Amino acid sequence: MILNYIKLSLRNLLRDSVYAGINIGGLALGIAASIMLMLWVQEELSYDTFHSKADHIYKINAKFNNNGTETVWSITPGPIATFGKQSIPAIKEAVRISDYHSTALFTYGDKKITEDRLKAYIDNSFFKVFDVHFINGNPDKPFTDINSVVISASVAKKIFNTTDAVGKVFKLNEEKDYTVAGVFEDFPQNSTLQYVVFFPFEILIKNYSANVYWKSLESDWGNYDYHTFLWLNEGASADSVASQLTAIHHANQKEAESLSYIAQPLSKLHLYGADLSEEGIQTVRIFFIIALAILLIACINYINLATARATKRAKEVGVRKTVGADRTKLIVQFLSESAIISILSLLLAMVFIQLAIPFYNILAGKTLSFDLTDATVLYLVSGSLLVTWLVSGIYPALVLSAFKPMEVIRGKLTISGGNSTFRKILVVTQFSLSIMIIIGTLVVGEQLAFIRDRKLGFNKENIFTFGMRGKMYDNKNTIRNELLRNLAIEEVTFSNQNVLNIENTTSDTDWDGKVEGTEFMVHGMAIDENFMKTMGMEITTGEGFRDAVSDTATYILNETAVQEAGIEDPIGKSFTLWQTKGIIKGVVKDFHHRSIHKKIEPTVFLYRPNWFWLVYVKTNGAQNQEAVAAAQDVWKQYNPAYPFEYKFMDDAYDKMYNNEQRLSKLFTGFSAIAICISCLGLFGLATFTAAQRVKEIGIRKVMGASINQIIILLSKDFLWLVMIAFVIAAPVSWYIMEQWLADFAYRAPMAWSIFAVTGSIVLALAFLTMSFQTIKAALGNPVNSLRSE
């Protein structure tokens, strides 16, 4: 019986190949888009889930409340991990990670290899807390001594051409020998931690430079430079542990009254901020909704096309019922036909996916694969097939099987009323979803344009940066003069921070008029006398540095620092930073030194020539490559063994918003797919309506109606559906995108023009879609339509 149904279904599809092509193509496009989006969503949600203890691992972050302004850092002081494990029974293990920021040079025999991927100093407990598979070595005793390292398989192959590297010795930065104590498999892509080289944390403890306040690293409560992870006992309260850590810190540093600790679950490390704010998870939710929406749009498209074709199947149903077929058998027959269409659509969708996945990965910045042996892929394929079959097949099967044979035979069959209303609801749903996706696309685009055009408070154009090494520190002036001799270079300046991301932060401050107990968090950045002029920063009050010895006892504050400290008439007032007392020499206009996801924060500039390590080179804009070549020549004089690495600031700035740029491109692509499938659904409804009203159109034409009047008659109902969809979608999409924009401290307004443009685009596309059927019906010969009357 089933085999017979399959034969009948195939015959029906072949009989109306246009209908079959539109149906299968629309469903295939929807399934392919939905599966690709769900692959992206699944990959994002899978981060760090491979760790067996993931449910009990927490990252400890530091939160400061300064005059009602909360700031959260993802780093902590070194002692908190040690004291926490000693004092809190709920902590099973604690591990610290301190990033090794520089590019490393490994020398093995005559071979010199540089590595700029993530490297870190870690506690031995790292391998107890996190799942790391050792190829060689002992994870229970990862380091044999202070001069040993653990490296990834990719690094081992890069240096030694083998993963069997335990016991091999290399020289780091042409200074010190290290012995490989272990080799581990590289972390998977869905790992937040992507380190490739580990050094023992004891190196930092041994090399700690004691100061007047802190005698050792294990007692330094003022240096926030370490990532702290805790493995808690089963059933332990992370919030309680965080409160106890806060009490421990307050007991050891009385001044840290505004500090408290928060525990961030490992599962929320990738998609949430350090303050547990929803950052990436909002995008994941949006894409999950889009995936379901596109699949639903495709299913609605099938339903509309199937019901639009219902009158052509009415006689078939009438005859079958007359010869004894009951409704159940007819439902099975139509569900079989739907299953065949769903299977064929899925097979075509898989072809689409295989063709599109390389481009999709480039667009999404992923390395996703479509492998049916992968359980996740298999679940997505099976689920898509089942959902498509049931959602798109049940309603047409119920409608088609409900025809009454006597009405069909007498030619009195009507498909209207509730069924017609339901089909219109489906079209409204289709276009509502499509409109929401289009509005989302435009909002993301507007925000990206806002980011791109926003004045940062400094000039990032035609400026590139590179770090100094070795003897370059002692020859800064020589390097500067040599670079300035090149006509492609306009200016050279130095600092100790990247102005796009000033990381150095401290509360070790004092100033005239400071209220006792007030804690003030500032970013500190050392610059030379040419920095502000080169970067185009504006001094609003006072003056900049002049390369004078006296400058070492002066500071320049940004406007936010002056405001939050409550300093009136700041020029000449006393200000102390890191126990060095000086006076405020100038106030610089506020500038963005982080992503505009974050508010502008207090910043203090100081003059410390012996702190500089970063070089900024401003070109004339017309000879950028000549300027880079000149810098590379200087580099090779001092560091021939190291590769010359530089970054143009505008490229680095754009890179900060890679996720938003990818989101915009993905939104654009999938909104095009959604509206394309929706228009196919509208085409189905137009086909159905034209078929139902063919005699009415004939009569109207006989009575003198013009073609334009007929087109307006057939089109107005469709356009009303689209307008209703817009009225529904506009407020919903406004709310969703408001939530997304809330993650930005500075954002573009959601202008009314976005909604106007969307409405115009959708109405135009809907009208063009309907035009084919309405014009065809209006041009039809009324004699043919009325012949049977």
N, C-alpha and C positions, 0 to 999 in steps of 0.2 A: 504493500500500500504506500509506504513512504517513498519507495523507488518510483512509483507511478506519479506521486505528487512532485517529485523532483523533475521528472520528464515534462510534466505539465508546466511547471514553473519556468524551466529553461525555454520551452516553446513560447510562452507568453513574453519572456524577455526578448527573445529573438524577433518576435512579431512586432514589437515596438522598441526598436533599438535606440531611438532618440531618448525615450523615457528611461530606458535601462541605463544608457550612458550618463545622463544627468544624475540619476539616482546613485549609481555606483560611484561616479566621480565625486559628487558632493559628499557622500558618506566617507569615501576614502580620504578626501582632503581633511575632513573633520577628525577622523580617527588618527591620521598621521600627525596633525597639529597637536591634538590632545595627548598622544603618547609622548611626543617629544617634550612637551611642556612638563608632563608628569615625570619624565626621566630627570629633567632639571630639578624639579621640586624634590624628588626622592634623593637625589645626590646632595642637595643642600641640607636636607634633614638627617642625612646619614653621618654627618661630620662627628667624629670622635666616638661613635657608637661601637666601634670595634674593640675598644678597651673593656676588658671583662669587669673592671671595677668602676665603670663610668658613672653608675648611679650613686656612688659614694665618694666621688672625687669633686672637690670644690677649689676654685681659685679665690684667693683672698685679695680684695681690693680696698683701697683706702679712700674714705669719704671725708671731706672737709666742709664745714658749715661756717662761712665767714660773713658775718653781718647779713644772714639770711640767704646768701648765695652758696649753693652747693656745688662742689667740684669733686669728681671721682677720678682717682688714678688707678690704673691697672697694675701698679707696682707698689711695693711695700719696703720697709727697712729690713735689713738682713736678720736681726735678732728675733723677729716675731715668730719665725718658723721654729727656731730652737727653743725659745721660751714656751711657745704654745705646746709643743710636743712634751716638754718636761712637766708642764703644769696641768694640762687638760686631758683627762682620761679618754675622752671621746675621740681624740686624735690618734689614729693607728700609725700613720707615717706622715712626715712633712718633707717637702722637697723645694729647694730654691733653684731658680734658673736666672743666670745673669748673661745677657746677650753679649757676644763678642762682635763688635760692630764693624771692624775693619776687614778689608780683603786680606786673606792670608796667602802667603807664598810658601809652598811646600817644595823642598829640594830633596830629591832622592837620586843619588849618584849624579849623573849629568842632566837629569830631568828636572825641570822647574815647572811647577803647576800652580796656578792661582785658583782660589776658591772664594767666590763672593756670596755663596749661599749662606743660610743661617748656621751660626756656630754659637756655642754657649758653654758656660761653666755651670756644672750641676752637682748637686749632692748625690752620693751613691744610691740613695733611696729612690732616685728617679726610676730605676728599672724595677723597683718593687711596686711602685704606684702605677706606672704606665706599662702597657703591653708592648714590648719591643722584642722582636725575634732576633736572637743572636745567631749568626752563622758560625762565627768563631769567637772564643772567649767565654768568660764566666760572668753572667749577669749578677750573681750574688756577690762577686768581688770584681766589679768592672774595671777598676784602675789598680794597677800593681804598685804604683807610687805616684808622686806628685808630677813626675815627668812622663806620664803615660796618657794616651788618648784613646777614645773609642770613636770609630768612624763608620760611616754608612758604606754599603756595598758599592754604590756609585763612586764614592770618593776613593775607595780602595782600588777599584778598577782603573780609575783615572790616574792614580799615582803609581800603583804597583802592577797594573794589568792583571790583577787576580784578587779574589776575595780572601784568599789564604794569606792574610797579611799580618797575623799576630806575630809579634816579635820583631817585625821590621822597624827600622829606625829612619826617621826623616828629620830634616832641619826646618824649623818654622821661622819664616821671615829672616833667614840667613843669620839667625842669632843663637837658637837653642835647639838641642836635639830632643825629640820625643819618640817614645816607643809605642807602637800600636798594641793595645791590650785587648781589643775586641773589635769585631766587625758585625754590624747589624743590618738587617734588611731596611731599605729606605721606607720611610713612612708613606702610607697610601695617600692618594690625592685628597681624600676626604678626612685628612687629619689637620687640625689647627696647628699642631706642632710639626714643623717641617725642617728640623735641624739635621745637619749632615755630619757635624763634628762636635764631640763633647770633650771638654777638659774638666779635670777634677776641681771642685769648688775650693779645695784646700789651697789652690794657687792664689785665689783672691784673699783668703784669710791670711796667708803668709805674707803677701805683698801689700797688705793694708798699710796706708800711711796714717799714723796716729796724729791727731790734732789736739787742740787745747781742751776740747769737750769729750771726744770719744777716743779711747785708747786702743780699741780693737774693733774689727768688723762686727764681732758678736755683741758689742755694746753700743754700736752706732745706731741710734734711734732716729737720727735726723736725715739719713741718706736714703731716699726712696729710689732704689735702682734694681730691685729684685722681684721676679715673678714668684709668688708663693702658692703652692698647691698643697692641699691636705687630703689625705685618705681617711675618712671617718668610719667609725664602727657602725655596724648595722643598727639602724634605729636612732642614731644620734641626730640631734637637731643642729643643723648648720647655722641657724640664726643664733642659737644659744652659744655655739662655739665662737661666732663672730663677736658676740657681746663680751665673752670672756677674754678674747684677744684684745678688745678695746680696753678693758680694765687693766690688763697686763701692760699695755703700752703706756697708759696714763700713770701707772705706778712707777714706770721707769723714765718717763719724760713728762714732767709736770706742766711744761708749756703747751703740750699738745691737747688742749682742752677741746678744740673744735674737731678733733679727729675721731672717727669711728670706723670700724671695719664692717664690710659686707661680704657675704659668701656667694659666689657665682657658680652655679652647677656647671660641670664640664659640658653637659648637653646644651648649655646656653652660651658657650664660649664663642661660637661662630656667628650666630645670628642676633645676638643681643649685645648692648653696650656694657661697659664696665659698671654702669649704674643700674644694670638690668633693664634699661630702656629698650623698647622694641625697635630695632634698626632693620637688619636684613630680614627678620621674620615677617615683616609687613609685605615685603616684596614677594616672599614665598607664598604667603596667603593670597595675594593678588593673582599670582600666576596659577595657583591651584584653582582659584575661582574661574580664571580665564579658560583653563583646560576643560573644566566641567561645562562652562558656558559654550565653548566651541563644539564640544561633543553633543550637547543638547540642541544647539542650533542645527547641526547636521541631521540629527534625528527628526527634528521638527520639519526640516526640509523634506525628508523622505515621507513623513506623514502627509504633508500638504500635497506632494506630487501624487501619492498613492490615492488620496481621496479625490483629487482633481480628475483622476483617471477612472473614478468609480463608475461613472455612467457607461463607460465602454465595457466594463465587466459585468454590468447589471444583467444582461441577457444570459450570459454564461452562468451566473448564479441562479437565475430563475429557472433555466433548463435543468441544472443539476438538482435543484430542490424538487422540481416536478418529477424527475425520474427516481427520487427517493433519497437524495443526500440530505442528512440532517445538518444542523448548524455546527455541531462539534466537528464533523468531518471537514466542513468548509473552513472553519477556523484553523484546523491543522494544516489544511492545504495552503492557506494564505500565510500562516506562520512559516511553513516550509519555504515558500517563495521569499519571505523576508529573510529567512536564515541563509538562503543561497545568495541573496543580494549582500547581506552582511559579510558572509565569508569572502565573496568576490571583492567587496570593498576593502576588507582587511588585507587581502593579498595584495591589492593595488596600493594600499596604504603602506605596507611593508616595503614595497618598491620605492615609493616616495621617500620614506624614511632613510633607506639606504643611500639614495641619491642626495638627500638633503643634509644628512648628519655631518659630513665634513664642513659644510658651510655654516651649519647651525653651531657647531663647536667653536668656530672662529668668531661667530657673532656673540655667543654666550660666554666665551672665555673658558670653555670646559673641554674635557676629553671624554665625552660620553660615547658609549658604544651600544649598538643595537644587536645583541647576541641572544638568540633564543635559548641558549643553554644557561643563561643567567636567570635565576629564579625571579628576580624583580621584573625583568623584561617579560618573562613568561606570564607573570601575574597581570601585568599591564595589558598585554595582548589579549589574554583570556577575558579579563574584566571588560575591556573595550568591546570585544565581540559579544559578550553576554548582554551588556547594557544596550548596545546598539540594536541587537536583535529584539530584545524585549520592549524597550522604549519605543522603537520605531515600528515594530511589527504588530503589537497587540491592538492598538486603536484601529488601524486600517482593517485588520482581520475582523474585528467586531462590527465595524461599519459595513463592510462588504458582505459579510455573512448574514446580515440582518435584513437584506432586501426581501420583499414579499413577491413571490413568483407571479401572482395574478396582476399586481400593479405593473410589474415589468412587462408582462405579455400584453397588457392593455395600453402600455406606453404612458402610464400615469405616474411613473416613478419620479419622486422629488427628493433631492438631498439638500435639505435646508434646515431652518429652525435651529434647534440646539446644536446640531452638528456644524452648521455654518458658523454659528457663534463661537464654537470651540475652535474651529480652524482659524478664525480671526484672532482669537486669544493667543493661539500659537504664533501667528505672525507678529503680533504685538510683542510677545515674549522674545522672539528672535531679534527683532530690531531694537528692543530695549537693551538686550545684552550687547549687541553690536555697537550701539550708541555709547554705552558705558565704556567699552574698550577704546573707541575712537577718542572720547573725551580724555580718558587716561593717557592716551598717546600724546595728545596735544598739551596736556598739563605737564607731563614729563619733559616734553620738548621746550615748553616755556621756561621751566625751572633750569634746564641746561643752558638756555640762552641767557637767563638771568645770571647764572654762575659765570658764564663766559664773558659777559659784558660788565660785570660788577667791578667797580673801582676798588682795588685791594689796599690802597694807601701807599703803594710803591710800584715801581715799574719792573715788570718781569720779562719784558720783550728784549730779545737780542742779548741776553745775559746767560752765560753758562758757568757752572761751578765744577771744581775738582778739589780733592783733598791733598794735603801735603804729607810727605814722608821723609824720614831720615834727616839729611842735612838741609833739606828745604826750609825747615823751621828757622835755622840760623842764617838763612840767606834770603829772607823775604824781600828786603829792599832791592837786592840784586835781581831777583826774579821779576819784581814789579817793573823795574827800569828796563829790563831786557824785553819784556812783553810789550811795554809802551812804545818801544822803538818800531814795532810793526804797525803800519798804517791802518790795518784792519781793526786794531784795538783802540778804543777810546779811553777806557779807564780800567783800573785793577784795584780791588779792595779786598780786605781780609776780615774774617770773623771766626767765632768758635761754634756757630750754630747755622743750621739751614733756616733762613728766614721764613720759608714756607711751613716749617714745623719745628718751632722752638720747643725743645723737650725739657731743658733745664728749668726746674721749678723749685722754689724754696719758700719757707716761711720765716727764715732767719733774717728778719728786717727790723728796723727801728727808725723813727722819724720824729721831728718836732711836733708835739701835740698828740702823740699816739696815746690812746686810751689804754690804761693798764688792762691786760688780759685779752686785748684784741689781737687776733692772729690774721696776718695778711699774706696771702699766697701770690707770689709774682714769678714770672719767667725772667731769668737773667740771661743776657746775651752780650758777649764781648765783641766790640767792633773797633775798626780803626777810624782815623779822621776823615777818610774818603767815603765811608760806607753810605751815609745818608744821602750825600750828593749823587753818588753812583746809582743808588736805588730810587732816587726821586722822592725821598721822604720829605715831608714838610715840617719844619720846626715852627710851632705856633707861638712859643714864648721862649725867650732866652737864646742860647746858641749851641752849636755842636762842638765836638772835640776838635782840638787844633794841633795835635801831635806834640803836646807839651807835657813835661813831667807832672805838672800839677793836675793834668786830666785824670790821672790815676786815683785822685781823691774827689772826683765829680761823677755825677750820674745824670742820665737823661731818661725821663719817665714818659710813658705814653699817657694820653688823656684819661684812659680808664683807670690807670694806676693812681693818678692824682685824685680822681673822683672817689674811688673806693677807699683810699686812705684818708680822705677828707682833708687834704692839705690845701689851704687857701694861700694865694700868692706864693707859689712854690719856689720860685727862683731865689737861690741863696739860702733856702731852708736846709737844715741838717737831715741827712738820710744815711742809714747804715744798712749795708748788705754784706752778709757773710762775715760779720764782725769787723768790716772795714768801714770806718766812718768817713763821710764826705758830705758834699753839698749838692743840691739839685742845680744843674747847670742849664738844663733846657727841658722843654716839653714837646714831644713829637706827636703829630696828629695820629689818631688811631689807625691801625692797619690790621689786616687779616694775616695772622701767622699760623693758622690752621685751616682745616676745611670749614666752609661756612655752615656745616652741620653744627659747629660750636660757636658760641658767642666770643667776641673779642675779650681777651683777658688781660689783666695788668702785666706790663712788661717794663723792665728796667735795662737800659743799655749802660755798659761800663767800658772803660778803656784799660785793657790789659794786653799789651803787645805780645807777652810771652804765652798767651793762651790761644793764639790764632792757629787754626789748622785748615780752614776752608778758604779757598780762593774764588773770588767772583770776578769774571772777566766780561766787560761790556764791549760788544763789537759795534762796528759802524752800521750793521744791518745789511750791508750789501756784500760783505766778504766774510760771512760766518765761518766757512770752511778754512779760509786762510788763517783766521784767528785761532781756530782749533788746532791747526797744524803747528802754529807758532807755540802754543801752549804744550803741545805734545813734544816738540823739540826740547823745550826747557825741561820737561818731565824726564826725558831720556838722559839728560845730563846728570841727574841726581838718582834716578830709579830705573835703570835700564832693565832690571829683572822683572819689574812689575808692569802689568798692562796699564795704559793710560785710560782712565775711566772718567767721563765727564757727563754732565746732564744740563741741557738747556732748561731754564726755569719754566718757560711756558709749557714745555713737554711734561715736566714734573708736575706742574699744576693740573694739566689735563688728566694725568694719570691718577690724581687724587679722586677723580670723579668717573673712573672707569665703569664702576657698577651702574651709575646713573646713565652713562652713555650706552652701555649694553642694554639696560632696561628700556631705553627709548627705542633702540633698533628692534628689540624683540616685540615691544608693544606695536610698533609700526607694522611689522610683518604679520603678526597674528590678528591685528585689527583688520588688515586687508583680507585675510582668509575668512574672518568672521562675517564681514560685510558681503563678501563674494557668495558665501553659502546662504546668507540671509536673502540675497537677491534671487538665488535659485528658488528659495521657498516662496518668495513673492511671485516669481514666474509661475510656480505651480498653482497658486491661488488665482492668478490672472487667467491661466488656462482654464481652470475649473469654472470661474465666473463667466468667461466668454462662452464656454460650452453651454452653460445653463441658460444664458440669456440670448442665445443665437436667434431664436424666433422673435423675441422682443425687439432685437436690433433690426431684424428684417422688417417688422411692422413699422417701426419708427422711420426707417429709411423710405418705405412706401408712402408714409404720411408726410414726407418732406424734410426729415431731420438731416442736417449736414454731417459731413464726416467729423468736423471739429466738435460738434455737439455730441456725437456718439463717443468720441475719445474722452471728452470731459465727463460724460455720464459714467463710463466704465472706470475712469481713473480716480474720480473724487473719493470713492469709498476706500480705495487703497491708500491714498494720501492721508486720509483721516486716520487710518491705522498707524501709519508712520508717525504722524503728529502725536497721537496718543502715546506711542512708544517713547517719543522724545520727552513728553511731559512726565512720564514715569521714570525714565532713565536719568534725566538731568539732576534731580535732587539726590538720588542714590549715588551717582558717580561723584557729585560734589562732596558728599560726606566721606566717601572712601578716599578720594584724593586729598581732602583736608587732613585726614589721618596720616597719609603718606608725607605730606608737606610739613606736618608738625615736627618731623625729625630734623628739619633744617632751622637753625637759629635765624637765618636770613633767607627769605623766600619770595618768589614772585607772587603777586596777587593773582587770584583765579579770576581773570577778566571775563566779562559777559561775552566778549567776542569769541571765546573758545566754544561756548555753547551755540552761539549764532552760526559759527563756521561749521560745527558738527551738524546742526540741523539742516543747513543748506546742502552740505555734502550728501547726507543721507536722503533728503528729499529728491535731490537731482538724480542720484543713483536709482532710487526707487522708481522715479518717473521713466528713466531710460529703460529699466527692466520691464516695466509694464507696457512701454510703447509698442514693443514687437507684437504682443497679443492684441492690444486694443486697436492698433492701426489695422492689423490683419482682420479683426472682426468687423471694423467699421467699413473696410473696403470690400467685404464679402457681398456676393450677389444675393439680394433678398429673395429672389425666385427660388434659389436652391434651399434656403432655410425654411421657406413656407410651402414647399411643394407637397409635403405630407399632410398639410392642413386641409 
